[in-house]
Amino acid sequence: MTYWEQECGEKSLHTVLTTIINNKDVQIVKDDKELFRALKRHLTRKELHAFCMKEGASTDEAIAERVSVKLEDVELLLKKANRKIKQAKVGAEIFTKEDTE
């Protein structure tokens, strides 16, 4: 079970990334586990945990305690995670090359 599944349950990582990237011209890989592995490669442990916890509706206080950062640094950590998710090198891994379905 991935950390995403622990924090967000049945919520789809595919749907969340589609919302963040907000580009209707690209297709994102449908497999949530593959998407999680791509995020795990590019985000730090703290960024990944903060991102998953925030999407799982955790409070900033809970995130700060879990990832061992100051409360005022949680927002910065989430901004860094979102910025990295939008980068081209992450996109290269999560975008499908062609529509195979």
Helices and strands as residue ranges (DSSP letters): H 3-8, H 13-21, H 32-42, H 45-55, H 60-67, G 71-73, H 74-85, H 88-94
